[in-house]
Amino acid sequence: MTFHDLTKAWQELLQSSTYVADHVTQSIEIPMEFFDKFQKEFNLCFIEPNDDTEFKSWQNGFFDTD
């Protein structure tokens, strides 16, 4: 198993993040497209397909024959 795609997605997530702070709070803003891409790659590497709710949702939709 290679983590090249996961590493690339993590780097893109970091590069697209924005650090926001004021005298009370600190936060990091991440565009959803980069977060989603990282989450998918993370799940491929570390989550079993039967435990991956997004994968199961897609799989269930794929097999629906309405």
Residue, then its C-alpha position, 0 to 999 in steps of 0.5 A: m500500500t502506498f500513501h502517495d495520494l494521502t500525502k498529496a491530499w494532506q499537502e493540498l489541504l495544508q496549502s489551501s488552509t487559512y489561519v484566522a485569529d483575533h484576541v479571543t479565538q483561533s481557527i483554521e479554515i479549509p475549503m470543503e473540496f480539499f477536506d473531502k479529498f483528504q478524507k476519502e484518501f484517509n478512509l482508503c488507507f485506514i478505514e475498512p470498507n464495511d466501516d466507511t459510511e460514505f463508501k457504504s452509502w455510495q455502494n448502497g446507491f449503486f446497487d439500488t434498482d428503482 
